[in-house]
Amino acid sequence: MKRNIEQASFAMLAHALTRKGVNVTIAGGRSYTDGKRIVIGVGEWNAMICSLLHESAHLNHTDFNAISGPKLNFNLVLKNAVNVLEDIRIDLRNIREFPGALRSYQASRQILVNIIEKREFTKCTDDILYYILLVGNLENGITAIKPVLSKFDWVTPELECLSIKYAHLAQKAVNSDEVRILAVNLLLELKAMQQTNQPQDDQQEGNAEGNAEGNAEGDAEGDAEGDAEGDAEGKANGNALCNSQGFKDIDLEKSLEELDIGKLLEAYRDQQSSSNYSKVPRPIDTLSYTVQQLLNGRPNYLFPAANLQVNGAVSNAIKVMFRQRNTKLSGVTQFGELDEDRLVDAFLGNPGAKNIRRDVAANLAVGVLLDASGSMGYPWDDQQSSAVATKAAMAMTQALEKQSGVKTSLSLFGESYLELKGFAQKTPAVLPYTDLGGTNTGSAMMEMGSKLILQSSQKKVMFVITDGQPDNHYDVVGAVNWVLQFGVVVLPVIIGRIDLKMSGFQGLQVACIDNINELPKQLMQLLKQHI
């Protein structure tokens, strides 16, 4: 399935982050980062890009200890000021680090414009901070926000200069600690400015124009202390207010909403009436252990030795299937594997060598999810479901990765998710097995699906090897419906016999096996139908 521009942009940014060791997951619920992983809540692609840019900027550049804590949590005005200035700072660093991201920022900021256009002024500090956020975006080169600036016609020249000054200071701030100090100073300057902007008499208004120019110059030079002292001496700005919600009417001690780009994007997504995003399962907990770390820890169980007969049967069947797939007759020419002997025979006029073959790369990404919940048992006993499942997973992964143009990934799942082999890795000779508790099949499918849809391969397939007893079959239905939108084919391999309706796989082509010897035939039936 061809990806649209937004999906391709999301994938490129996600790949750039992955190369830095950051895992990007798409799932239901809110977007967040924990420092090693970014979870993006499902929504429209432009909103998801905006969330990914925002969360990646926080992950790379924000010290959350510096901008959180009881003092900020109980002072929403200060917290909002910190959030706005920090967003300006980290966005600029993101743009410098990923120059191509500016284009995505331009497109995604239309969401912010839409939010502000629908927003009513509340006569509290939020009004000013929204304006400073827009000014900061403009100073960062994000010109898409220009149209909505006209809504802030009550902003005085003095306030405009102060906003520009603090946007510049935020851009230059070295870390989140400096941003917190800037936020405190900003609020102090706003209070001093508002006090001297209260109209006192006609003479004061007559002298306002010259004073405003002097204040603006002082602000632009960054002399906050001098401005505050000058304002205290009676230098008032007499700029005529263009509407009733003017600067003088704003309550600087009050905030009504949490001004955070991430939360604004979440609110925007939740307002989209056409979405079915609530049906997508929440993210699964991911374990960060590598295979070598697990092996060094001497795990209780390993994947059992491969069944060479089954592995050979699966490998040969897949090889034949791909050879048949690459055979396309066009007149007397057959495109498949290039064979020099056949070319020479054909050139010499040998009538038995009229078919010339040339291989076509499969261009396929295959993710294998292996149920490691308690109900699967342990792989040391051939009678246990896990013994059949692990042998099936290894046979499929090893056979497929030998084919040209095929990338494979293998992960265990239960209550949590453990990746054993990524798409860019070869399957290790020895793999650890661990019981991962419950059966969050739907959430695990979202984790694997996130990785699959970011692959550039033309075709994407997800095998789910399980005993078919998920904790919540509605989560499985939600995950299946979501990944299918992006061309991911879901092929369940069920160990034993189950009620498909309660597995969440109802309506899908399913392979059911009781022992490993049944795998080759069942697997080929699935692959021929879908690959």
N, C-alpha and C positions, 0 to 999 in steps of 0.2 A: 504494500500500500504506500502510495506516495505521500510524503509528509508535507504539511503546509509550512509556510514561512515561519510562523510562530513556533511550531513544534521543532523545526530545524534549529531555530535560534536558541530555544531552551536546551536542546540536545548539545549544541556546541558549548554553551556555557557550563552545562553539567559535566561534559567531558574535560573541560579545562580544570574544573574543580576536582574531578576524580583523579587527574594526574597529580594533584597536590595531596592526595590521600583523603579526600573528603567524599563520603558516601552520600549520594542524592537519592531520596526516596519520594515517590508520589503516593499519597494515601488520603483517606478521608480525614476530616477534622482540620485543625488549624496548622499554619506553617510555623516552624520554629527551628532552632539549631541548638545542639548541646555541646558544640565545640569540635566534634568529629563527624557529625552527621547533620545533614540538612533535610528536614521533612517539609515537603510542599503540599499543602492542601489542594485537593482536586478542584479545578474550576476552569474557566476559560483560559486558553493558552496565554493571552496577553496579561491576564492577572497573575498567572503562575510564573511568567517570566519576571514580572515586577517583584513578586515575592522572593524568587530565587536570587535576583540581584540584591534585594534588601538583606536577606538572611546571609548571603555569602559575604556581603560587606561587614555585617556584624561579626561573623565568624572570624574573618581575617583581621579586623581592626579594632573591635570593641573590647574593653576590659569591663565586664559586667559588674565586677566587684566595685568599680569606681563610680558607676552610675546607678547603683541600686542600694538598698538598705532601708532601715526604718525611717531615717530622716527624709528620704525622697518619697517613700511610700505613703507617708502621712501629709505630704505637701504636694498636691497635684499640680499646682502652678509651677513650682520649681522642677518637678519631674517632667512636665511638658516642655519647659524651656530647655532642659538638658537633652530630651529626646530630639527636639528640632535641630539644635546645634550639632548634636552627634550625627544625625542623619546627613546633614550638609557635609560634615567632615568625611565620613566613611564613603559617601557616594562619590566624592571627588577622588578618593584613593582607589575606589573600584574602577572608575573611568580611566584613571592613569594606568592601572594594572592590566585592564582589559580594554584597550582602545576601541575595539569593535562593540563594546557594551553601550557606548553612547547612543548608537542608533536604537538599541532596545530600550534604553532609558527614555528616549524621545517618544517612542510608541507607547510605552507603558504609562508614562505620566499623563496620558489622556484620561486615565482612570481618576487620577488626583484632580484633574480639571473638572471632570464630571461630578465628583463628590463636592467640590467647593461651589460649583455653579448651583447645585441644589440646596446648599447649606444656607440657613438663615443666620444673620448676625445675632450674637447673644449678649453683646455688651459686657464681655468678660475677656480675660487675657488671651483666651483661645483665638479671638479675632486677630490680635496682633501677631501671635505666634504662627498662625496660618500664613499671614503675609510674609513674615521673615522666612518661613520655609520656602515659599515661592521665590522670594528674592535669592535665597541660597541656591535653589535649583537653576535659576537664570544665570547666576554667577558661575555655576559649574558647567555652563554651556548647554543646559537643557532648555532649549527655547520653546518647547511645546507648551509651556505653561503661560506664555505671554497673553493669550486671549482673556484669561480669567483675572488678570491683574486689574482690568478696568473696573471690576466689582469693588475694589478697595479705593473708591474715590474720596473716602473720608481721611485717608492717610495724609498727614501734614508733611511738608518738605523736611522738617526736622526729624520726624519719625522715619521717613524714607532713608535719610542719611544714616540714622542710627541702625536701621535694618541692614543696610549695605555694609556698614562698618563691622557689625557682628557676624555677618556672613563671611566676610574676609578673615576675621579673627578665627572663626570656626575652621575655615579651610586651612589655616596655618597651624592650628593646634596640633601638638605632637601626639597627644594621647587623650584618653577619656577623662583623666584627672583634670587636665587643663580645660576641657569642655565644661565640667561641673563648675569650675571657678568662673568661667565666662558666663554661665547661666545666672549665677548669683549676681554678678556685676550688671548684667543686662536688666534684670528686674529692678535693681537699685536705680539705674539710670532712667528707666521708664517711669518710676515713681517721681523722681526729681523733675523730669520733663513735664509730667502731667500736672504737678503742683504749680509750676510756673506758667502753664498754659491756661489756667483758669482765668477768664476775663475779669479784670478789676475795674478799669475805667476807659473812657474813650482815648485819653492820651496814650495809655499803654498800648491800645490797639493801633494807634497811629505810628508808634515807634516799632511795631512788630516786624515790619519787612526787613529793616536793616539788621535787627537782632537775629532774625531767623537765618540770614545769610552768614552772619558770624558764627552762629551755633553750628550750622551745617559744615562750615570749614573746619571748625574745631572737632566735630564728630569724625569727619573724613580723615583727619590726622591722627585719630585714635586717642585723643586726650580726654578720656572719660571724666577724670577728676576735675579737669578744668571746666568742662561743660557743666558738670553738676554745680560747681561753685558759681559759675556765671549765671546759671538758671536761678540759683538761690538769691542772687542779687536783683532779680526782677526782670531778666531778659525773657520776655514772653513772646510766643509765636501767635500772631493774630490771624493766621490763615483762616479764611472763611470755610466753614464746614459745608460739604456738599450734600449731606443728609443728616438726619437726626442722630444716627448711630456714629457720632464722631469720636475722636480720640479722647476728648474730655469726658465723655459719657461712660467710658469703659471702667469696669471694676477690676483693678489690677490684683485684687486679693482672691479672685474667683476664677475657677475653671470648671466647666461642665462635662467635658469629655476627655478621654485619655488620648493625647495627640501623639500617636505612634504610627508610622507608615504601615508597619506590619498589621496592626489592628484595623486601620482604615481599609486595607486591602481585604481583610477577612470580612469586614462588614459589607463591603461592596459585593464580594462573592456571594454572601448569604442572601443578598437582595435580588439576585438573578432568579426570577420566577421560573425560567425554563429549565432550571437545573435539576438533576436527580442526584446531586452530589452527596446527599445525606445517606444514600444507600451504599456508598463505597465504604469498605471497612477501614477502621483506624490502623495506624502503623503498628507493626510488630517490633518488639525489642530485638535489636541485632547484637550478636556477640562478636567482639573484635579479635578473637583469637585466630592465629594462623595455624595451618596444619602442623607445621614444625613445632610450634609452642605446645600444641595438644599432645603430639607424640613425645616431646621431651617430658611432659608431665605423666607419662606412662598411663594412658587411658585404660579403663577396664576392658574395653572392647575395640576391636578393629573390624574393618570390612572383611568378610570371609574371603578365602582364596577364590579366584575366578573359576567358573565352570568353563573349561576350555572348549568343550564341545558346543555349549550354548553360545559362548563368545564368538566362536568360529562361524556358527550358523547365522548369527545376527550380522556379523561383519560381511559375510559373503552375500547375504540377502540384500543388505544396504548397498553394497558395491554394485550388484546386478541392477538394483532399482535405479541408482543414479546413472548407470550406463544407459539404461533404457530411457531415462528422462532426457538425457543429452542427445538422443537419437532423433533427429528431425529430418524426414525425407523431403527433398525438394528436387523433383526430376530424378536424375541418376546420382545426385550428390547427397551424401549423408554426413551431417556434421556431428562429430564426436571426437574421440581421441585420435590425434594425428599419428599416422603409421607410415614411416618412410618406405617400407617395403611395398605397401599398397600404392603409394604415390608413384614409385618407379614402375611397378607392374601396369598401372593405369596409363602412364606416359608411353610405355612400350606397346600399348594396345591390347594387353591381356584382358579378355572379356570377363574373366572371373574376378577382376579387381576394380569394378566400376564404382564401388562404394568407398568414399574417402571419409575418414572420421576425425573429428577434432573435439576434444573435451571442452565443455563450457563449465566454468566454476559455478558451484551450487548457489552461492550468495545467500547463505542460510545461517541464522542464529538459533540455537536450541538451548533452552534452559531446562534443567532437570531438577525438580523439587522432590525430595525424599522425606516422607513422613517418619519422624523419629520420636513419636509420642509413646506414652507408656503402653497403649493398647497394641502396639506393633511387636512387643516383646524384644528379645535380644538376639543378635545375629549368630551366636555360637550354636544355636539349635536349628537344624534345617527345617524343623516343623514350624518354627516361628515365622510370622509374616515379615519381620525385619530381615531375616536371612534371604528370603525370596526377593524382597525389595532392594536390598543392597547389591545383590548379584545382578538384578535387572538394571539398576542404575549404572553400574560399572560397565556392563556389556553394551548398553546404549551409548554411553558417553564415549567410551574408547572406540567403538565402531564408527560413530559419526564424525569424531574429530580427525579421523584419518582421511576423510573425503576432502577434496580441494574446495576451498571456499566455504567451509562449515566451521563455525565457532560454537563452542559449547561451554556451559556453566553448570555447576553441580552444587546444591545446597541442601542441608538438613533443616527441617523445621519441626516445631512442636509448639510450646508456649512462646518460644523465641526462635531466632533464625541464625543459622551458622553457615557461612559460605565456605565451602571446601575448595572450590576451583572457580576462578573468574574466567570471563570470555577470552582474556589475553594469556591465560596460563595453560600448561599441559597438565593432564591428569596425573597426580602423584602415584607412584607405585603402591604406596601403603597409605590408607586413609583411616583416621580414627572414627569411632562411632560412639555417640553419647545420647542418652535418653534426655530429651528436651521437654518432657512434661506434657502439657495439654496439646490440643490440636487446633491451632489458629490458622486453618488452611486458607481462608479468605485473605487474611492479612499477609500471609507468606506469599500468596499469589500476587498481591499488590507489590511486594518487595521485588520479586523476580520480574514481574511485569514492568516495573520502573526501569530495570536494567535492559530488558528486551526492547522496549519502545525507543530507547536512546541509541540502540545499535543501528548502524547504517545499512544493514543487510536488507535485501529485498523481501525475504520471507522470515517470519519469526514464529517459533513453535515453543510451547511450554508443556512439558510432560509433568504430570503430578502423580507420583507413585504413593499410594496410600491404601489403608484398609477401609477408607470411605466413611469414617465416623468423625466429622468435624465438630468442634464445640458449638458452632453456629452455622447452619447450612445457608442461612440468608446472606451471611458475609461472603460465602463462596459464590452465590448467585450474583451478588453485587460486583465482586472482583471479575468474574467471567464476563459479565456484560460490559465492564469498563475496558478490559484489555482487548476484547473483540472489536471495539471501536477503532483500534489502531492496528488492526490486521494481525494480532497475535492469535495463533491457533492453539487452543487448549486441548490436550490429549490426555485424559486421565487413564492411568493404569491401575486397576483395582485388584488388590490381593484378596481373593475370596469372593463371595457373593453377597451383595448388599441391596438395600432399597435405594435406587438412584435418586429418588425424590428427596430423601433425607440427607443425601450426600451433597446436594447442590449442583450436581453434574447432569441433572435431567435435561434431555434434549441434545446432549453431546454424544459423539461417537466414543465409546468406552471399550477398553480392552480389559477383560477379566481373566485372571490367571490364578491357579491354585498352587502351581509349582513352576520352577524356573524353566523347565523344558517346554512349557507352553508359550514362552515369550516370543521366540522368533516369528511364528506364524501370526500371532495376534498383533505383534508390532508392525509387521509388513502390511497387514490389512489397514491399520491406521495410517501409516506413512503413504501408502499408495493413494489413499483417498484425499489426503491433504497436502502432500509434498510432491 
